[in-house]
Every structure is written in C-alpha cells, then in structure tokens.
Amino acid sequence: MNIQSLIARVRAILLKPRDTWPEIAAEPASVSGLYRDYVLILAALPALGMLIGTALFGIKVPMMGTIHIGFGALLTQAVLGYAVSLLMTYAMAVIIESLAPTFGAVRDRLQGLKTAAYAFTPVWVVGILHILPGLGALVALLGLAAAIYAFYLIKLGLPHTMKCPEEKSLRYTLVVVVIGIILGLILNLLVASISGVGGYSGTSPGTTNDAQFDKDSPMGKLESWSKQMEAAGKQMESAQKSGDSKAQQEAMQNMVGTLLGGDASVKAASPDKLGEFLPEELLGMNRSDFSAERNQAMGVQVAQAQASYSDGRQQLRVEISDMGGAKGILALAGFAAIGNERKTDRGYEKTYSDAGRMVNEKWDDVDGRGEYSIVVGQRFVIKVTGSADSITTLRALANALDTGGLEKLKDASSG
C-alpha cells in the first residue's frame, strides 16, 4: 500500500466505515502486509507527536511551570509507547479471534487483525496532535472521541470481518473492549512498576502463517501465549453453551489469567515460603516490620513479602513480589532489553539489563535516598528503597538475598 492508498484507506474507514468494512473483509492480506503497510506507519503517529512536542515544548504543569525531560528518556518513552501499540494491536486480534465462537462468529486470526488495525485508526490519527502542547485539553477530548469512535468501528466491522450475527455484534464488541482495556492497563502498570519507564517494549508480531519462531524468542513466547488464548476461548465457548454460571465464571477468570501471560498451574509462592528469603539479619542490618501475604483476583495470584532493615544509621525497606500467574508478562518485558539513563542536578535514574535481569536504579544525592529493583527468574521482583550512604548499599542488599533460590522457584507451583 503506497502513501496515497494509505491516506485513501484512512479517509474511507473514518468517513465511510459502512461501505469500507465489506471491502476490508474481502480483500486479500497477510499479517506481515498489514503491519508493513498500515499498522507500523499509523501506530507511530502518537509516539512521534509526543516525542517531538515534549522535546520542543516540555510538559506544562499548571501553577508550577514547564518541565523539560532529557531527549534520551523521551526517546525511550516513545519507543516503548510505539511497541505497546504494536503488541496491543496483535493482542486485540487474538482476543477477537478467541471470542468469535462465543458470539456465533468465525474464528479467523487475520480477520481479527484487520478488525483491530482499522478500528484503531482514529486513535492513531488523533495522536499526532500531541505535537502541539497548547492543544492539551482539546487533544484529550479528541482522544476520548477517537476511542469511542474506535468502539463504534469494531461494532460495525465484526459482522463483516468475523461473520458475527448483527444482533450479537454489540455484546461481542463490549467483551472485546473490556478485556482489551484490562490488558492494556496491566501491561503499562506492571512494566512501569518494574522499569520506572512507564511502558512496554516488544516487537512487531506475526503468526505461524508467516514464519516460525524459536520457542524461547520474544515472538515464540507470544505465539505460545496466543495458543493459550485459543484454548481459553474454547473453554469460554463451552461454558457459554453449558449455561453453568460457575463454569462461565471460571472460564472468564482463566481468560483474564491467560491475558496476563499466566499459567493456571503456576501459583504464587506461599507467604511462608516467600518470607524465608528475608532473613533476620542481612549485611549486618537487623530485620523489623516483617510481613508477607498472598492475594488472588480473577484467577491470578500475586504474593509479597516485605521487611525493614537498619544498622542504626541506614534505614532500608526490602520487598519481594512474586507475580505468579502473571509471570508471562514479566518474561515478555524482560526480552525488551530496555536501556535508559537520565541525570539531574539531584541525582540519576537508569534502567538496564544485568546478566539477563532487568534492573532499575534511582538515586537522590540531596536526600541520600534511592531505589533499586531487579527482576529475578522473569517472575520475582526485588525492590530495595530508603536512606543509605549510596546506591551501592541498596544494590548490595538486593544481591545479598538468595536470588539463586528464587530462580529455582520460577517454574514451581507452590501451595
């Protein structure tokens, strides 16, 4: 698709969607072709708009002035935002395909990708307006309108791309959008809490129709995840037909757990087990305020143990989090090999990979406080925060824990 054809398609899907969806559904395409000719181009617009606008004009905070962020950090944010868009487009295609039988539609990954890619068009187009910071409020309103219109486009498209009965298209759309929102929030929140960057990095997705990927590669992991999504979709279809409300609830929980990249057979470590990794004494510091707990929501377990350590002069807090069923998201995040470094007159922040483990460091020279986080076994997050002589103390404390023991637990199922 050349630039003229791209512009024509954008104009058509925005202004004449009822006439355009039948054309889209019928035209030949491939996953790689859709990404190359459409998704990779349009999904870059919001990232470019934000990058250029923020680099040139900074971020205006009411009653506080304008904040200017280093270009390296901005570039990292833009790349991660772009990667999230690429990943979410494919994830939405998998969701649409997996839910198809539940709503009397035809299971078709390529048609699902068409639906997601073209429905996202208004959101991507409006995103370029971030280049003009003076339009902040207007861009926010337009962004909301674009999201609502994208919802409408999905509803219009499903009967054509997925052969969904017209009377079921609204319910189909609602379920797809709700699950998509949950997944998007989790992707951003989980990785932001680990990397300190606030985004996710991935690569342009594909399917087994286009290429075969090594099972341990990022795309291999994504393919494995999509197969789990297919199985979860079949479970939901079966539960829907049975009319059993308990089975339907379990199927929905399994669907959400699978969206998190999880595995129903992997349970977060028990509080007692996780607590064993926070000893009474660590590098000459005594433990206090110890606690450990395990929680579950929508079939996904997360456990955490935390304690304070002090030598009378330095005060530090150590947390170990086990993402359990959501460990697949951390695995994909780890493949991103995110790198970022930012310095200010107060200190610095940087994200890097150390021996295959994602690490984030923050240090404030003025207050003598910092934070050191490391991901172990693509499942456990160790975070040390507090006042110390230097970031070296925080780093040493984290590495003094039994990370090897945590590695051995990464694929374990704990009760």
C-alpha positions as CSV (number, residue, x, y, z in Angstrom):
1,M,0.0,0.0,0.0
2,N,1.6,3.3,-1.1
3,I,1.1,6.6,0.7
4,Q,-1.8,7.6,-1.5
5,S,-3.6,4.3,-0.9
6,L,-2.9,4.6,2.8
7,I,-4.4,8.1,3.0
8,A,-7.4,6.9,1.0
9,R,-8.0,4.0,3.3
10,V,-7.7,6.2,6.4
11,R,-10.2,8.6,5.0
12,A,-12.5,5.8,4.0
13,I,-12.6,4.0,7.3
14,L,-13.1,7.3,9.2
15,L,-15.8,8.8,6.9
16,K,-17.4,5.8,5.2
17,P,-17.0,2.8,7.5
18,R,-20.2,1.0,6.5
19,D,-19.0,0.9,2.9
20,T,-15.4,0.3,3.7
21,W,-15.7,-2.7,6.1
22,P,-17.0,-5.1,3.4
23,E,-14.1,-4.1,1.2
24,I,-11.6,-4.7,4.0
25,A,-13.1,-8.1,4.9
26,A,-13.0,-9.3,1.3
27,E,-9.5,-8.1,0.2
28,P,-6.5,-10.4,0.4
29,A,-4.0,-9.6,3.1
30,S,-1.4,-11.1,5.4
31,V,-0.2,-10.3,8.9
32,S,3.1,-9.0,7.7
33,G,1.5,-7.0,5.0
34,L,-1.0,-5.4,7.3
35,Y,1.8,-4.4,9.7
36,R,4.1,-3.2,7.0
37,D,1.6,-1.2,5.0
38,Y,-0.7,0.1,7.7
39,V,0.0,-0.6,11.4
40,L,3.7,0.2,11.6
41,I,3.0,3.6,9.9
42,L,-0.1,4.8,11.7
43,A,0.9,3.4,15.2
44,A,4.0,5.6,15.0
45,L,1.9,8.9,14.9
46,P,1.1,9.2,18.6
47,A,4.7,8.3,19.6
48,L,6.2,10.8,17.2
49,G,3.7,13.5,18.2
50,M,4.5,13.0,21.9
51,L,8.3,12.8,21.3
52,I,8.6,16.0,19.2
53,G,6.0,18.0,21.2
54,T,7.5,17.2,24.5
55,A,11.1,17.6,23.3
56,L,10.4,21.1,21.9
57,F,8.0,22.5,24.4
58,G,8.3,20.4,27.5
59,I,5.4,19.4,29.8
60,K,3.4,22.3,31.2
61,V,2.2,21.8,34.8
62,P,-0.5,24.3,36.0
63,M,0.8,26.8,38.6
64,M,4.2,25.1,38.5
65,G,5.7,25.9,35.2
66,T,7.2,23.7,32.4
67,I,9.2,20.5,33.0
68,H,11.8,19.6,30.4
69,I,12.8,15.9,30.2
70,G,16.1,14.6,28.6
71,F,15.8,13.5,25.0
72,G,17.1,10.0,25.8
73,A,14.3,9.4,28.3
74,L,11.7,10.8,25.8
75,L,13.0,8.6,23.1
76,T,12.7,5.6,25.3
77,Q,9.2,6.5,26.2
78,A,8.3,7.0,22.5
79,V,9.8,3.6,21.5
80,L,8.0,1.8,24.4
81,G,4.7,3.5,23.6
82,Y,5.1,2.5,19.9
83,A,5.9,-1.1,20.9
84,V,2.8,-1.2,23.2
85,S,0.7,-0.1,20.2
86,L,2.1,-2.9,18.0
87,L,1.7,-5.5,20.7
88,M,-1.8,-4.4,21.7
89,T,-3.0,-4.5,18.0
90,Y,-2.0,-8.1,17.8
91,A,-3.3,-9.0,21.3
92,M,-6.7,-7.5,20.3
93,A,-6.6,-9.7,17.2
94,V,-6.1,-12.8,19.3
95,I,-8.9,-11.7,21.7
96,I,-11.3,-11.1,18.8
97,E,-10.4,-14.5,17.3
98,S,-10.6,-16.4,20.6
99,L,-14.0,-15.0,21.5
100,A,-15.5,-15.5,18.0
101,P,-17.3,-18.8,18.6
102,T,-18.9,-17.5,21.8
103,F,-20.8,-14.9,19.6
104,G,-21.5,-17.1,16.6
105,A,-18.7,-15.7,14.6
106,V,-16.0,-17.4,12.5
107,R,-12.6,-17.9,14.1
108,D,-10.0,-16.2,11.9
109,R,-6.8,-14.5,13.2
110,L,-6.2,-12.5,10.0
111,Q,-9.7,-11.0,10.0
112,G,-9.3,-10.3,13.7
113,L,-6.2,-8.4,13.0
114,K,-8.0,-6.4,10.2
115,T,-10.7,-5.5,12.7
116,A,-8.2,-4.3,15.4
117,A,-5.9,-2.5,13.0
118,Y,-8.5,-0.5,11.1
119,A,-10.6,0.2,14.2
120,F,-7.6,1.8,15.9
121,T,-7.2,4.3,13.1
122,P,-9.0,7.3,14.7
123,V,-6.9,6.9,17.9
124,W,-3.6,6.8,16.0
125,V,-4.6,9.8,13.8
126,V,-5.6,12.0,16.7
127,G,-2.3,11.0,18.5
128,I,-0.2,13.1,16.1
129,L,-1.8,16.2,17.7
130,H,0.4,15.7,20.7
131,I,3.0,17.6,18.8
132,L,1.1,20.8,19.8
133,P,1.2,21.1,23.6
134,G,-1.0,24.2,23.6
135,L,-3.9,21.9,22.5
136,G,-3.6,19.6,25.5
137,A,-7.3,19.9,26.7
138,L,-8.6,19.7,23.1
139,V,-6.4,16.7,22.3
140,A,-7.7,14.9,25.4
141,L,-11.3,15.5,24.3
142,L,-10.5,14.4,20.8
143,G,-8.7,11.3,22.1
144,L,-11.8,10.4,24.1
145,A,-13.9,10.9,21.0
146,A,-11.5,8.8,18.9
147,A,-11.7,5.9,21.5
148,I,-15.5,6.0,21.3
149,Y,-15.4,6.0,17.5
150,A,-13.0,3.1,17.6
151,F,-15.5,1.2,19.7
152,Y,-18.2,2.0,17.1
153,L,-15.9,0.9,14.2
154,I,-15.3,-2.5,15.9
155,K,-19.1,-3.0,16.2
156,L,-19.5,-2.1,12.5
157,G,-16.7,-4.3,11.4
158,L,-17.3,-7.6,13.3
159,P,-20.3,-8.7,11.1
160,H,-18.1,-8.4,8.0
161,T,-14.7,-9.5,9.2
162,M,-15.7,-12.2,11.7
163,K,-19.1,-13.0,10.2
164,C,-20.7,-12.2,13.5
165,P,-24.6,-12.1,13.6
166,E,-25.6,-8.4,13.7
167,E,-27.7,-8.8,16.9
168,K,-24.6,-10.2,18.7
169,S,-22.1,-7.6,17.5
170,L,-22.6,-5.1,20.4
171,R,-22.1,-7.7,23.1
172,Y,-19.1,-9.1,21.2
173,T,-17.6,-5.6,21.0
174,L,-18.2,-4.9,24.7
175,V,-16.4,-8.0,25.8
176,V,-13.5,-7.4,23.4
177,V,-13.1,-3.8,24.5
178,V,-13.3,-4.5,28.3
179,I,-10.7,-7.3,28.1
180,G,-8.5,-5.1,25.9
181,I,-8.7,-2.2,28.4
182,I,-7.8,-4.6,31.3
183,L,-4.8,-6.0,29.3
184,G,-3.6,-2.5,28.3
185,L,-3.7,-1.2,31.9
186,I,-1.9,-4.3,33.2
187,L,0.8,-4.1,30.6
188,N,1.6,-0.5,31.4
189,L,1.2,-0.7,35.2
190,L,3.3,-3.8,35.6
191,V,6.2,-2.7,33.5
192,A,6.1,0.9,34.9
193,S,6.5,-0.6,38.4
194,I,9.5,-2.6,37.3
195,S,11.4,-0.4,34.8
196,G,10.4,3.0,36.0
197,V,9.9,4.0,32.4
198,G,6.2,3.5,32.2
199,G,5.9,1.5,29.1
200,Y,6.4,-1.8,27.4
201,S,8.7,-2.9,24.7
202,G,8.0,-5.6,22.2
203,T,8.4,-6.4,18.5
204,S,6.2,-6.4,15.5
205,P,4.0,-9.5,15.9
206,G,3.5,-12.3,13.4
207,T,1.9,-15.7,13.2
208,T,2.8,-19.2,12.2
209,N,1.2,-18.4,8.9
210,D,4.1,-16.1,8.1
211,A,7.1,-17.6,10.0
212,Q,8.2,-20.0,12.6
213,F,9.9,-18.5,15.7
214,D,12.2,-20.1,18.3
215,K,10.1,-21.0,21.3
216,D,12.3,-19.1,23.6
217,S,12.4,-15.9,21.5
218,P,10.0,-13.0,22.2
219,M,7.8,-13.9,19.2
220,G,7.9,-17.6,20.2
221,K,6.6,-16.6,23.6
222,L,3.9,-14.5,22.0
223,E,2.9,-17.4,19.8
224,S,2.7,-19.7,22.8
225,W,0.6,-17.1,24.6
226,S,-1.8,-16.9,21.6
227,K,-2.3,-20.7,21.7
228,Q,-3.2,-20.4,25.4
229,M,-5.7,-17.7,24.4
230,E,-7.2,-20.0,21.9
231,A,-7.6,-22.7,24.5
232,A,-9.1,-20.2,26.9
233,G,-11.6,-19.1,24.2
234,K,-12.7,-22.7,23.7
235,Q,-13.2,-23.1,27.4
236,M,-15.4,-19.9,27.4
237,E,-17.4,-21.2,24.4
238,S,-18.0,-24.5,26.1
239,A,-19.0,-22.8,29.4
240,Q,-21.4,-20.5,27.5
241,K,-23.1,-23.4,25.9
242,S,-23.5,-25.3,29.1
243,G,-25.4,-22.5,30.8
244,D,-23.4,-23.3,34.0
245,S,-22.8,-19.9,35.7
246,K,-19.9,-21.3,37.8
247,A,-18.2,-22.7,34.7
248,Q,-18.7,-19.4,32.9
249,Q,-17.1,-17.5,35.8
250,E,-14.1,-19.9,35.9
251,A,-13.8,-19.5,32.1
252,M,-13.7,-15.7,32.4
253,Q,-11.1,-15.9,35.2
254,N,-9.0,-18.2,33.0
255,M,-9.3,-15.8,30.1
256,V,-8.0,-12.9,32.2
257,G,-5.2,-15.0,33.6
258,T,-4.2,-16.0,30.1
259,L,-4.2,-12.4,29.0
260,L,-1.7,-11.7,31.7
261,G,0.6,-14.3,30.1
262,G,0.0,-16.6,33.0
263,D,-0.5,-20.2,33.6
264,A,-3.3,-21.6,35.8
265,S,-1.0,-24.3,37.1
266,V,1.5,-21.7,38.4
267,K,0.6,-20.4,41.9
268,A,2.3,-17.6,43.6
269,A,4.6,-18.7,46.4
270,S,3.0,-19.1,49.9
271,P,3.7,-16.2,52.3
272,D,5.8,-18.5,54.5
273,K,7.9,-19.6,51.6
274,L,8.5,-16.1,50.3
275,G,9.2,-14.9,53.8
276,E,12.1,-17.3,54.0
277,F,14.0,-15.1,51.5
278,L,14.0,-12.2,54.0
279,P,16.4,-13.3,56.8
280,E,16.6,-11.9,60.3
281,E,20.0,-10.3,59.5
282,L,21.3,-9.1,56.2
283,L,24.7,-7.5,55.7
284,G,24.9,-6.5,59.3
285,M,21.4,-5.0,59.4
286,N,18.6,-6.3,61.6
287,R,15.1,-7.0,60.3
288,S,11.9,-5.4,61.6
289,D,8.3,-4.8,60.5
290,F,8.2,-8.1,58.6
291,S,5.0,-9.1,56.8
292,A,4.0,-11.5,54.0
293,E,0.8,-12.1,52.1
294,R,-0.7,-13.7,49.0
295,N,-3.7,-12.3,47.2
296,Q,-5.8,-13.5,44.2
297,A,-8.0,-11.7,41.7
298,M,-9.6,-13.1,38.6
299,G,-7.7,-16.3,38.9
300,V,-4.3,-14.6,39.1
301,Q,-2.2,-14.9,42.3
302,V,0.3,-12.3,43.5
303,A,2.4,-12.7,46.7
304,Q,4.6,-10.3,48.5
305,A,7.0,-10.3,51.5
306,Q,8.5,-7.1,52.9
307,A,10.6,-6.0,55.8
308,S,12.7,-3.1,57.1
309,Y,16.4,-3.4,57.7
310,S,18.6,-1.0,59.7
311,D,22.0,-0.7,61.2
312,G,21.0,2.3,63.3
313,R,22.2,4.8,60.7
314,Q,20.8,3.5,57.4
315,Q,17.1,2.7,57.0
316,L,16.0,0.4,54.1
317,R,12.9,-1.4,53.0
318,V,13.1,-4.7,51.1
319,E,10.2,-6.1,49.1
320,I,10.0,-9.4,47.2
321,S,7.0,-9.8,44.9
322,D,6.0,-13.0,43.2
323,M,3.8,-12.3,40.1
324,G,2.8,-15.9,40.0
325,G,0.2,-16.4,37.2
326,A,1.2,-13.1,35.6
327,K,4.8,-14.1,35.1
328,G,4.4,-14.3,31.4
329,I,4.1,-10.5,31.1
330,L,7.4,-10.1,33.0
331,A,9.0,-12.6,30.7
332,L,8.0,-10.6,27.6
333,A,9.1,-7.4,29.3
334,G,12.5,-8.9,30.1
335,F,13.0,-9.6,26.4
336,A,12.7,-5.9,25.6
337,A,16.2,-5.3,27.0
338,I,15.2,-1.7,27.9
339,G,18.0,0.8,28.3
340,N,17.6,4.3,29.7
341,E,19.7,6.8,31.7
342,R,18.7,10.2,33.0
343,K,20.7,12.6,35.2
344,T,19.6,15.7,37.0
345,D,21.2,18.1,39.5
346,R,19.8,16.0,42.3
347,G,20.8,12.5,41.1
348,Y,20.1,10.0,38.4
349,E,17.8,7.2,37.2
350,K,18.7,4.3,34.8
351,T,17.3,1.1,33.5
352,Y,19.5,-1.6,32.1
353,S,20.0,-5.4,31.8
354,D,22.4,-7.2,34.1
355,A,23.1,-10.8,33.2
356,G,19.7,-11.1,31.6
357,R,17.9,-9.5,34.5
358,M,16.1,-6.2,34.2
359,V,17.4,-3.6,36.7
360,N,16.2,-0.1,37.6
361,E,18.1,2.3,39.8
362,K,17.1,5.7,41.2
363,W,19.3,7.9,43.5
364,D,18.7,11.3,45.0
365,D,22.0,12.9,46.1
366,V,20.3,15.7,48.0
367,D,18.2,13.5,50.3
368,G,20.5,10.5,50.3
369,R,17.7,8.2,49.3
370,G,17.3,5.7,46.4
371,E,15.5,2.7,45.0
372,Y,17.0,-0.4,43.4
373,S,14.8,-3.0,41.6
374,I,15.7,-6.2,39.9
375,V,13.6,-8.9,38.2
376,V,14.7,-12.5,39.0
377,G,13.6,-15.5,37.0
378,Q,11.2,-13.4,34.9
379,R,8.8,-13.7,37.8
380,F,10.1,-12.2,41.1
381,V,10.7,-8.5,41.7
382,I,13.1,-7.5,44.4
383,K,12.9,-3.8,45.4
384,V,15.1,-2.0,48.0
385,T,14.2,1.6,48.9
386,G,15.3,4.0,51.6
387,S,18.2,6.1,53.0
388,A,21.7,4.9,52.6
389,D,25.3,6.0,52.0
390,S,24.9,5.3,48.3
391,I,23.1,3.2,45.7
392,T,25.8,0.6,46.3
393,T,24.3,-0.3,49.6
394,L,20.9,-0.8,48.1
395,R,22.4,-2.9,45.3
396,A,24.4,-5.0,47.7
397,L,21.4,-5.6,49.9
398,A,19.3,-6.9,47.0
399,N,22.1,-9.1,45.7
400,A,22.7,-10.5,49.2
401,L,19.3,-12.2,49.0
402,D,19.1,-15.8,47.8
403,T,18.4,-14.9,44.2
404,G,19.5,-18.4,43.2
405,G,16.8,-19.9,45.4
406,L,14.2,-17.6,43.7
407,E,15.4,-18.7,40.3
408,K,14.7,-22.3,41.3
409,L,11.2,-21.3,42.2
410,K,10.4,-19.6,39.0
411,D,8.6,-22.5,37.4
412,A,7.4,-24.1,40.6
413,S,3.8,-24.5,41.7
414,S,3.5,-23.5,45.4
415,G,0.6,-24.1,47.7
